[in-house]
Amino acid sequence: MSSPEPCSTSGPGTRTVAVVGAGAAGALVAIQLCETAARRRVPFQLLLIDPAPEAGRGIAYSTLDPRHRLNVPAGRMSCYPDDPGHFVRWLCHHGEPGVRSGDFAERYRYGAYLADTLGRAIMAAQGVVTVRRLRTRATGCHWTTLPGGGEPRARLELADGRTVEAHRVVLATGPSRATSAWAPEDLRGNDRFIADPWAPGALDAALQDGRKEDVLLVGTGLTSVDIAMTLDRPGRTVHSVSRGGRLPQAHAVDPLPAATCATPLHGLSLAALRAAVRRHIGRVIRDHGDWRPAVDGLRPVTAEIWASMSTAERAEFVARDGSLWNTHRHRMPPATAEAVGRMRRTRRMRTYQGRLGSATARPDGSLTVSLTTADGPRTLPVGWVVDCTGPGLRLSGTADPLWRSLLDQGAALPGPLSMGVATDHGRLCGADGGTARPLWTLGAPRRGELWETTAIPEIRAQAATVAAAVLDPWTAPRPRHRRPRPAPDASAHGHLGLPLSTHAAAATAYRLGVDRLLKVRTGAAQALRRSVALDPGFALGHAALALIGHECGADVDVSRALADARRAVRERADDHERSLVDVVSRRVLHPPADGDAALLRHLEEYPGDALALAVAVPTIAFSGLRDLDGSTALRVVEHTAPAHGEGWFHTSLLAFVRQEQGRYDEAGVLAERALADEPASGHAMHALAHVHYESGDHRAGRERLQRWLAHRGRGGTHRAHFSWHAALHELALEDTAAVRRRWAEQLSPGKVYGVRALVDSGSLLWRARLAGAWQGPFPIGDVLDTAPADVLERPATAFVALHSAIALTAADDLPGLRRLRVHALRADEVQRRVIAPLCAAFEDILEERWADAARGLERLLPRLPGVGGSAAQREVVEEALLYALVSAGRCEAARDRLEERLDRRSSPHDRRRLTALSV
């Protein structure tokens, strides 16, 4: 007999990792391998061995039936343990924009998500990882040790007769296939017995038009539920039988948070554990009226409890409690439960506790089956019997040739109770108890060790652990960076000579991106994206992208960029980079006070970090330190001055701080000096725009802005904001025709998008309406259409929330305003203290409760600086207060406010309003 034909997989010296199985587990580990290798720059060849036509789907996610849904909410089905919203965002960008984290997606959609995410990971790793897809089965795995010692190498035998070699092997084979050993011998040989309902075409005969014979499903778990819905049709009864006779419980439509068990459960005897769990469930039912939070609260400690049990206790648990646990732990989606409920109420589905005794063929080809049930013997005429018992628990009796070869040669050892295999954190233990072979597994084969290991939240964490273990020995040691001495001319790089943990090309792209941010110019996001494309393991590139997405409204997947930054910084970064990634993480994920404190600590240690300084001082691109009196921003600018000298960037920021202090003459001088050094400095021009506005120099301010926008400002990223400043001058001058022209030419949707449209275009429309400067159709709806729904009603920052509230009020959208207020009450402290009561006051305006609105806005004004932004931006709330005061008949209070403003600056519009109120 000829030996198997070898399959060439790589050249000499190329390292190879084989992943056997390309279903969910295989896709998840392949994603982690590709992305980890790309970050670490570890080249290798990846073999994906699986006969399926598409990677990622496996059996579970290949179904085309839209009634088959995930039994876990979409918010818990991300590929990434550290980015839980990834799948939800994918759905939103792939045809389901309204999906929420608590929704239960179609299983086929999840398969598409896995395949797409794997494809993207492979593309991102090009040049580092070479991927080959072998569409066949692995039927054997044998290990050889090279002369001179070292790790053994695997020779994988394939079903098509070829062999491949690999330095590392990951077995992602999924659950063991059911053997149907429970079925009577006559039934197993009958063509009306469907042993694998997920096999292509297995249910076709039962689904033919006109076929209405009843069907018996053996098993009552989630597989049985899915198959019952597929086979359901008028005139047919779907019978199901199992030893427990229990269908899975249903998920709650409006789920409650998990409730942690107050009693430590580790180390209890099984009897004591049962009693403690019953007490826990009883307490949760008394407190919340639902048992589900109690079961969900046990999930984090399930593996620990299982590990503490003796072998006898585990066996008793599986036999006595396993079915009850599974029906409550692995639940049906609400829509599925509703469909099953309808089938049962109309008696199109009937469930029995018992077992199948025999099956006899009838002349027409159908079957007569006898059941032994808790209610006595029962005979049923059925057209088909379907094996829905689910995967087998014990791998030791498997017929799978690959696992059989590993068990027979001692490369794998059966796990506890012969369920799965024994591993050390996923690395297979051999018959000698050691882990000498570079062989790993994840998911269902670890069932005996972990019990709960078949759901995506467990498998994705295992995939990350396995990928790290596979690649760690091939990863070069991380360099230790010493803190460098500052270079006097490096401020243009944004880090004052601080090193970057990347190669020269990525560093150049990153510095270009930061330079664009410092000048408020276009192209920053593109340059930063190039930096991480050149080096996916460059933490600062990812962090800067997350930052501009979160605070500047750039088109960035903030959660993904931040997750990439945090992964990368764990593997390769110096102290400065770790500190800056921590700053970005806290600004995105934590309350504002935490982000501010981290930013201050960072600038204390690294005063030359110009990017961090730009984030700290609230000029135009970033929201800045949310500081009530402005003194903190001033201290930061003064503290960092020695590190920056008299460079244009630092001078621009100082000019902005001086105008916020009311020192307008000094601010104007500083801004002009910065513009002389760098005419394209958006920060300096922004400071000058504020100087003109707050000084009441409206004609000169408008003319200066128009000249700058026409020349040096043409490549600016925030042109709409400078146009907004010019429009404020025009409102003050009561040049309504100019306001309308500027709107049409520079601020209307189509010219401005997303958050910028909300902040500039929306607030200008509202101010124009309050000023009586807008006649005719009011195009606020166009502004709302360009802003994503989550930005409008679930904004991440108080600054954006302020402008969402303004736009919704301008649109008379009372329900949207109320939804925003509910969001604010659940968000950070600033949104709770400022945005929620602001929404309430705006609701009063929409419902013409003028006195209540005025009182609410008066109380809010002192708190407004906490939302960030400039005084000119926050002034829109004072405009709303003036409108409410006049509408409530409190004209004297409105006069007092106008007189106070006119003492600070000249304004023809305010002067005319004061005159009108004095008549």
MOSULUR-V602111 format. One line per field, one symbol per residue. ss: DSSP state (H for helix, E for strand, C for the rest). psi: psi as a letter, one per 40 degrees, with the letter a starting at -180 (. if undefined). A space follows every 50 residues. Layout:
# MOSULUR-V602111
ss=???
psi=???
This chain:
# MOSULUR-V602111
ss=CCCCEECCCCCCCCCEEEEECCCHHHHHHHHHHHHHHHHHCCCEEEEEEC CCCCCCCCCCCCCCCCCCECCCCHHHCCCCCCCCCHHHHHHHCCCCCCCC CCCCCEHHHHHHHHHHHHHHHHHHCCCCEEEEEECCCEEEEEEECCCCCC CCEEEEEECCCEEEEECEEEECCCCECCCCCCCCHHHHCCCCEECCCCCC CCCCHHHCCCCCCCEEEECCCHHHHHHHHHHCCCCCCEEEEECCCCCCCE CCCCCCCCCCCCCCCCCCCHHHHHHHHHHHHHHHHHHHCCCHHHHHHHHH HHHHHHHHCCHHHHHHHHHHHHHHHHHHHCCECHHHHHHHHHHHHCCCEE EEEEEEEEEEECCCCCEEEEEEECCEEEEEEECEEEECCCCECECCCCCC HHHHHHHHCCCCCECHHHECECEECCEECCCCCCCCCCEEECHHHHHHHH CCCCCHHHHHHHHHHHHHHHHHCCCCCCCCCCCCCCCCCCHHHCCCCCCC CCCHHHHHHHHHHHHHHHHCECCHHHHHHHHHHHCCCCHHHHHHHHHHHH HHCCCCCHHHHHHHHHHHHHHCCCHHHHHHHHHHHHHHHCCHHHHHHHHH HHHHHCCCCHHHHHHHCCCCCCCCCCCCCCHHHHHHHHHHHHHHCCCHHH HHHHHHHHHHCCCHHHHHHHHHHHHHHCCCCHHHHHHHHHHHHHHCCHHH HHHHHHHHHHCHHHHECCHHHHHHHHHHHHHHCCCHHHHHHHHHHHHCEC CECHHHHHHHHHHHHHHHHHCCCCCCCCCHHHHHHHCCHHHHHCCCCHHH HHHHHHHHHHCCCHHHHHHHHHHHHHCCHHHHHHHHHHHHHHHHHHCCCH HHHHHHHHHHHHHHHHHCCCHHHHHHHHHHHHHHHHHCCCHHHHHHHHHH HHHHCCCHHHHHHHHHHHC
psi=hiiihihheiihehihhhhhhfaddddddddddddddddefhiihhhhhh eidhiddaddfeheheehiiehideeeiehdegdedddddddefegdeii deihiiddddddddddddddddddeiedhhhhhhgiiheihihihiheai iiihhhhideeiiiiidihhhfeaiiiiefddiiddddeheehhdgeeih ededdeeiheheiiihhhifadddddddddehiheihhiiiiddehiiii iidgiiiihihdhheheiiddddddddddddddddddeehedddddeedd eddddddeiiddddddddddeddddddddgiiiddddddddddddefehh iihaihdihhiideeaihihihideiihhhhidihhhfeaiidhedeieh ddddddddeeeihiahfehaihigfehhhadeeifdhghiiibdeeddde chfeidddddddddddddddedeehiihihhihihihdeeddeeefeiih giidddddddddddddddefiiedddddddddddgeehdddddddddddd deeighgddddddddddddddhiaddddddddddddddeiiddddddddd dddddgeegdddddddhgcddidahghdeedddddddddedddebfiddd ddddddddddeegddddddddddddddgdehdddddddddddddeegddd dddddddddecdedeiefddddddddddddddefgddddddddddeeihd diibddddddddddddddddefehiahhfddddddehiddddefididdd ddddddddddefgddddddddddddeaiddddddddddddddddddefgd ddddddddddddeddeeaaidddedddddddddddddeegdddddddddd ddddiihdddddddddde.
